[in-house]
Amino acid sequence: MKDISKIIGFHRKHQRVPTIQQVEAAYLQAKNGQMDGAVLLADWKRHCFYVRSDYEREVMTMIFTYCSELIN
């Protein structure tokens, strides 16, 4: 995950928070060794800063949890 996060650009200040379904799908891809899922998780972790609701807070918590799990 650390190597993958290095290839993500830093030009965006923020982006939309994904849905729970998108996060779960990306996690399953990453867990199965597909780089696309890992890149999405790392991208969301780095760029989704403006959380406006409890739902978005829950989604971002999932992203941080999944990223930590994939690293360990």
N, CA, C and O of each residue as an XYZ file, in Angstrom:
288
protein
N       0.822     -1.192      0.000
C       0.000      0.000      0.000
C       0.867      1.258      0.000
O       0.510      2.243     -0.646
N       1.985      1.250      0.700
C       2.848      2.426      0.749
C       3.407      2.744     -0.630
O       3.458      3.909     -1.022
N       3.829      1.717     -1.373
C       4.361      1.940     -2.716
C       3.283      2.471     -3.652
O       3.543      3.340     -4.485
N       2.090      1.948     -3.510
C       0.996      2.378     -4.374
C       0.648      3.834     -4.096
O       0.373      4.595     -5.024
N       0.657      4.223     -2.832
C       0.281      5.600     -2.514
C       1.260      6.613     -3.096
O       0.903      7.778     -3.273
N       2.479      6.194     -3.394
C       3.466      7.098     -3.974
C       3.129      7.488     -5.410
O       3.573      8.536     -5.879
N       2.347      6.661     -6.121
C       2.047      6.972     -7.517
C       0.823      7.865     -7.674
O       0.500      8.284     -8.786
N       0.144      8.158     -6.577
C      -1.056      8.993     -6.637
C      -0.644     10.461     -6.661
O       0.224     10.883     -5.897
N      -1.269     11.231     -7.539
C      -0.944     12.649     -7.655
C      -1.440     13.450     -6.459
O      -2.371     13.041     -5.765
N      -0.815     14.578     -6.233
C      -1.183     15.434     -5.111
C      -1.797     16.742     -5.587
O      -1.836     17.711     -4.829
N      -2.279     16.791     -6.831
C      -2.779     18.038     -7.382
C      -4.184     18.394     -6.912
O      -4.579     19.553     -7.036
N      -4.951     17.454     -6.381
C      -6.314     17.735     -5.925
C      -6.296     18.144     -4.457
O      -5.592     17.540     -3.648
N      -7.054     19.150     -4.124
C      -7.153     19.538     -2.718
C      -8.184     18.680     -2.004
O      -8.007     18.340     -0.834
N      -9.256     18.328     -2.696
C     -10.292     17.486     -2.106
C     -11.175     16.922     -3.216
O     -11.177     17.419     -4.342
N     -11.906     15.900     -2.882
C     -12.835     15.291     -3.827
C     -13.990     14.714     -3.036
O     -13.962     14.689     -1.806
N     -14.992     14.256     -3.737
C     -16.169     13.695     -3.074
C     -15.833     12.434     -2.298
O     -14.944     11.668     -2.672
N     -16.554     12.239     -1.224
C     -16.430     11.010     -0.448
C     -17.204      9.924     -1.206
O     -18.347     10.154     -1.602
N     -16.604      8.748     -1.416
C     -17.286      7.678     -2.147
C     -18.410      7.056     -1.314
O     -18.582      7.386     -0.141
N     -19.160      6.162     -1.930
C     -20.210      5.439     -1.207
C     -19.594      4.240     -0.487
O     -18.477      3.821     -0.789
N     -20.337      3.706      0.458
C     -19.881      2.507      1.167
C     -19.675      1.359      0.181
O     -18.719      0.594      0.312
N     -20.556      1.236     -0.794
C     -20.442      0.166     -1.780
C     -19.156      0.300     -2.605
O     -18.501     -0.698     -2.905
N     -18.799      1.532     -2.966
C     -17.565      1.747     -3.718
C     -16.342      1.374     -2.872
O     -15.389      0.772     -3.365
N     -16.391      1.744     -1.592
C     -15.270      1.441     -0.694
C     -15.129     -0.068     -0.516
O     -14.021     -0.601     -0.579
N     -16.250     -0.757     -0.294
C     -16.195     -2.206     -0.118
C     -15.688     -2.904     -1.377
O     -14.909     -3.854     -1.292
N     -16.127     -2.437     -2.542
C     -15.668     -3.035     -3.796
C     -14.164     -2.820     -3.984
O     -13.452     -3.740     -4.386
N     -13.684     -1.619     -3.697
C     -12.256     -1.338     -3.821
C     -11.453     -2.172     -2.833
O     -10.375     -2.665     -3.167
N     -11.968     -2.332     -1.625
C     -11.284     -3.137     -0.610
C     -11.163     -4.591     -1.069
O     -10.100     -5.199     -0.937
N     -12.245     -5.144     -1.603
C     -12.203     -6.528     -2.076
C     -11.212     -6.691     -3.221
O     -10.505     -7.697     -3.295
N     -11.158     -5.703     -4.114
C     -10.173     -5.748     -5.197
C      -8.760     -5.744     -4.625
O      -7.920     -6.555     -5.015
N      -8.508     -4.832     -3.703
C      -7.167     -4.727     -3.111
C      -6.806     -5.998     -2.362
O      -5.675     -6.477     -2.443
N      -7.763     -6.536     -1.639
C      -7.539     -7.755     -0.868
C      -7.195     -8.932     -1.780
O      -6.461     -9.842     -1.394
N      -7.745     -8.897     -3.005
C      -7.485     -9.951     -3.989
C      -6.270     -9.655     -4.863
O      -6.041    -10.337     -5.863
N      -5.495     -8.646     -4.490
C      -4.258     -8.359     -5.200
C      -4.378     -7.452     -6.406
O      -3.415     -7.295     -7.157
N      -5.540     -6.851     -6.606
C      -5.722     -5.957     -7.747
C      -5.309     -4.536     -7.354
O      -5.854     -3.963     -6.411
N      -4.359     -3.985     -8.072
C      -3.820     -2.680     -7.737
C      -4.867     -1.571     -7.815
O      -4.805     -0.615     -7.042
N      -5.822     -1.680     -8.729
C      -6.827     -0.624     -8.884
C      -7.573     -0.347     -7.579
O      -7.808      0.809     -7.229
N      -7.938     -1.389     -6.874
C      -8.644     -1.213     -5.603
C      -7.777     -0.527     -4.565
O      -8.241      0.357     -3.845
N      -6.517     -0.933     -4.488
C      -5.597     -0.324     -3.533
C      -5.351      1.141     -3.862
O      -5.258      1.976     -2.963
N      -5.246      1.453     -5.144
C      -5.035      2.846     -5.558
C      -6.243      3.705     -5.188
O      -6.086      4.823     -4.698
N      -7.439      3.185     -5.421
C      -8.640      3.934     -5.053
C      -8.679      4.215     -3.554
O      -8.941      5.347     -3.146
N      -8.425      3.208     -2.737
C      -8.439      3.412     -1.290
C      -7.418      4.460     -0.861
O      -7.728      5.345     -0.063
N      -6.216      4.361     -1.384
C      -5.175      5.327     -1.027
C      -5.532      6.724     -1.526
O      -5.269      7.714     -0.843
N      -6.124      6.807     -2.701
C      -6.544      8.086     -3.266
C      -7.607      8.734     -2.383
O      -7.509      9.918     -2.059
N      -8.613      7.967     -1.996
C      -9.660      8.499     -1.129
C      -9.095      8.921      0.217
O      -9.474      9.958      0.761
N      -8.202      8.126      0.742
C      -7.612      8.434      2.048
C      -6.870      9.771      1.999
O      -6.927     10.545      2.955
N      -6.192     10.040      0.920
C      -5.395     11.263      0.812
C      -6.197     12.500      0.433
O      -5.798     13.613      0.776
N      -7.328     12.334     -0.272
C      -7.977     13.493     -0.877
C      -9.394     13.804     -0.428
O      -9.926     14.841     -0.823
N     -10.025     12.976      0.365
C     -11.400     13.254      0.795
C     -11.358     13.924      2.171
O     -11.426     13.258      3.203
N     -11.246     15.228      2.163
C     -11.070     15.946      3.421
C     -12.356     16.554      3.981
O     -12.494     16.689      5.196
N     -13.280     16.914      3.125
C     -14.455     17.638      3.576
C     -15.626     16.695      3.824
O     -16.423     16.422      2.927
N     -15.714     16.210      5.042
C     -16.770     15.287      5.447
C     -17.899     16.127      6.029
O     -17.688     16.911      6.955
N     -19.096     15.957      5.482
C     -20.202     16.830      5.861
C     -21.326     16.131      6.634
O     -22.245     16.799      7.108
N     -21.271     14.826      6.766
C     -22.383     14.126      7.423
C     -21.859     12.905      8.178
O     -20.701     12.512      8.033
N     -22.731     12.322      8.981
C     -22.365     11.099      9.698
C     -22.080      9.958      8.723
O     -21.182      9.148      8.950
N     -22.850      9.902      7.641
C     -22.623      8.861      6.622
C     -21.224      8.992      6.041
O     -20.501      8.000      5.944
N     -20.832     10.201      5.654
C     -19.502     10.413      5.087
C     -18.412     10.122      6.116
O     -17.343      9.624      5.764
N     -18.676     10.425      7.365
C     -17.718     10.114      8.435
C     -17.547      8.595      8.555
O     -16.434      8.102      8.739
N     -18.646      7.872      8.452
C     -18.595      6.408      8.501
C     -17.790      5.854      7.327
O     -16.986      4.938      7.499
N     -18.005      6.406      6.143
C     -17.276      5.966      4.949
C     -15.784      6.210      5.123
O     -14.974      5.328      4.838
N     -15.417      7.390      5.585
C     -14.000      7.704      5.747
C     -13.359      6.840      6.833
O     -12.190      6.473      6.717
N     -14.098      6.518      7.869
C     -13.590      5.613      8.907
C     -13.291      4.249      8.295
O     -12.268      3.636      8.601
N     -14.194      3.771      7.420
C     -13.973      2.499      6.731
C     -12.699      2.552      5.890
O     -11.897      1.618      5.900
N     -12.524      3.646      5.171
C     -11.349      3.785      4.300
C     -10.073      3.705      5.118
O      -9.152      2.971      4.760
N     -10.008      4.453      6.214
C      -8.800      4.442      7.043
C      -8.578      3.068      7.673
O      -7.438      2.616      7.779
N      -9.643      2.409      8.087
C      -9.526      1.071      8.663
C      -9.015      0.075      7.630
O      -8.095     -0.694      7.905
N      -9.612      0.088      6.444
C      -9.193     -0.839      5.399
C      -7.748     -0.592      4.972
O      -6.997     -1.542      4.755
N      -7.357      0.667      4.853
C      -5.970      0.974      4.477
C      -5.001      0.448      5.536
O      -3.962     -0.125      5.208
N      -5.347      0.646      6.794
C      -4.483      0.133      7.877
C      -4.404     -1.375      7.848
O      -3.335     -1.944      8.070
N      -5.520     -2.032      7.576
C      -5.551     -3.493      7.523
C      -4.687     -4.022      6.375
O      -3.989     -5.024      6.531
N      -4.735     -3.356      5.239
C      -3.974     -3.807      4.072
C      -2.469     -3.622      4.268
O      -1.670     -4.388      3.729
N      -2.092     -2.624      5.027
C      -0.661     -2.381      5.287
C      -0.101     -3.434      6.222
O       1.040     -3.866      6.056
N      -0.876     -3.847      7.188
C      -0.403     -4.823      8.193
C      -0.610     -6.204      7.761
O      -0.267     -7.136      8.489
